[in-house]
């Protein structure tokens, strides 16, 4: 397939999976939960953020596009997933703050530091995913 098609396809799949995971987090927010449930969500998020771009990179590598194009494909997928996370995160933050009784203004995820940090994280996760895709035949 074409790299742009791979980016859109895997990016949308990853974004939908992340939205489902955030929806589950919203459902469990405010209920009595221990650190075990948060750890499960953290592990699931990490697996999602590595596996979906790795699959996109494996598709690009399988098509003979080379490591650089596979890395660009994985990065594009990560950016789409990150954008979905940015769009949904304010609802999660508001719900968590309400469950903890926090009032007042909440931090904005659209300030430069979280955006730059998110893009750096996308690049690192894309590199990890592409490395995994290159190592696994």
C-alpha positions as CSV (number, residue, x, y, z in Angstrom):
1,X,0.0,0.0,0.0
2,X,0.9,3.6,-0.3
3,X,2.5,5.2,2.8
4,X,-0.2,7.9,3.1
5,X,-2.9,5.2,3.0
6,X,-0.9,3.3,5.7
7,X,-0.7,6.4,7.9
8,X,-4.4,7.2,7.6
9,X,-5.5,3.6,8.1
10,X,-3.3,2.7,11.0
11,X,-3.7,6.2,12.5
12,X,-7.4,6.1,12.5
13,X,-7.4,2.5,13.9
14,X,-5.0,3.7,16.7
15,X,-7.1,6.8,17.4
16,X,-10.3,4.8,17.7
17,X,-8.5,2.3,20.0
18,X,-7.2,5.1,22.1
19,X,-10.6,6.8,22.3
20,X,-12.1,3.5,23.5
21,X,-9.4,3.2,26.1
22,X,-10.0,6.8,27.3
23,X,-13.7,6.1,27.4
24,X,-13.1,3.2,29.7
25,X,-10.9,5.5,31.8
26,X,-13.8,8.0,32.0
27,X,-16.2,5.2,33.1
28,X,-13.9,4.1,35.9
29,X,-12.9,7.6,37.1
30,X,-14.3,8.4,40.5
31,X,-14.9,4.8,41.5
32,X,-12.9,3.1,44.1
33,X,-9.9,2.0,42.2
34,X,-6.5,1.0,43.3
35,X,-3.2,1.5,41.5
36,X,-3.7,-1.8,39.7
37,X,-6.4,-0.4,37.4
38,X,-4.3,2.6,36.6
39,X,-1.3,0.3,35.8
40,X,-3.5,-1.8,33.5
41,X,-4.5,1.4,31.6
42,X,-0.9,2.5,31.4
43,X,0.3,-0.8,30.1
44,X,-2.6,-0.9,27.5
45,X,-1.8,2.7,26.4
46,X,1.9,1.9,26.0
47,X,1.2,-1.3,24.0
48,X,-1.2,0.7,21.8
49,X,1.3,3.5,21.2
50,X,4.1,1.0,20.2
51,X,2.2,-1.8,18.5
52,X,0.0,0.2,16.0
53,X,3.0,2.3,14.6
54,X,5.1,-0.9,14.6
55,X,2.5,-2.6,12.4
56,X,2.4,0.4,10.1
57,X,6.2,0.4,9.9
58,X,6.2,-3.4,9.2
59,X,3.8,-2.8,6.3
60,X,6.1,-0.1,4.9
61,X,9.2,-2.3,5.3
62,X,7.4,-5.2,3.8
63,X,6.6,-3.1,0.7
64,X,10.3,-2.4,0.4
65,X,10.1,1.3,1.2
66,X,13.2,1.3,3.5
67,X,13.8,2.3,7.1
68,X,13.4,6.0,6.7
69,X,10.0,5.7,5.0
70,X,8.9,3.2,7.6
71,X,10.0,5.6,10.3
72,X,8.0,8.5,8.7
73,X,5.0,6.2,8.4
74,X,5.2,5.3,12.1
75,X,5.7,8.9,13.0
76,X,2.6,9.9,11.0
77,X,0.5,7.2,12.8
78,X,1.8,8.4,16.2
79,X,0.9,12.0,15.4
80,X,-2.7,11.0,14.5
81,X,-3.0,9.1,17.7
82,X,-1.5,12.0,19.6
83,X,-4.0,14.4,18.0
84,X,-6.9,12.2,19.1
85,X,-5.4,12.1,22.6
86,X,-5.2,15.9,22.6
87,X,-8.8,16.2,21.5
88,X,-10.1,13.8,24.2
89,X,-7.9,14.6,27.1
90,X,-9.7,17.8,28.4
91,X,-12.8,15.6,29.1
92,X,-10.6,13.1,31.0
93,X,-9.0,15.9,33.0
94,X,-12.3,17.6,33.8
95,X,-13.8,14.3,35.0
96,X,-10.7,13.4,37.1
97,X,-10.7,16.9,38.7
98,X,-14.4,16.7,39.5
99,X,-13.9,13.2,41.1
100,X,-11.2,14.6,43.3
101,X,-13.1,17.8,44.1
102,X,-10.7,20.2,42.4
103,X,-12.2,23.5,41.3
104,X,-10.8,26.3,39.4
105,X,-9.0,26.6,36.1
106,X,-7.4,23.4,34.8
107,X,-4.1,23.2,32.8
108,X,-4.5,23.4,29.1
109,X,-3.0,20.6,27.0
110,X,-2.7,23.1,24.1
111,X,0.2,25.1,25.6
112,X,3.6,24.8,23.8
113,X,5.3,22.6,26.4
114,X,2.8,19.7,26.2
115,X,2.7,20.0,22.4
116,X,6.4,19.9,22.0
117,X,6.8,17.1,24.5
118,X,4.1,15.2,22.7
119,X,5.8,15.5,19.4
120,X,9.1,14.4,20.9
121,X,7.3,11.4,22.4
122,X,5.8,10.6,19.1
123,X,9.2,10.6,17.5
124,X,10.7,8.3,20.1
125,X,7.7,5.9,20.0
126,X,7.9,5.9,16.2
127,X,11.6,5.0,16.4
128,X,10.9,2.2,18.9
129,X,8.0,0.9,16.8
130,X,10.1,1.0,13.6
131,X,13.0,-0.7,15.4
132,X,10.7,-3.5,16.5
133,X,9.3,-3.8,13.0
134,X,12.8,-4.0,11.5
135,X,13.9,-6.7,14.0
136,X,10.9,-8.9,13.7
137,X,10.8,-10.6,10.3
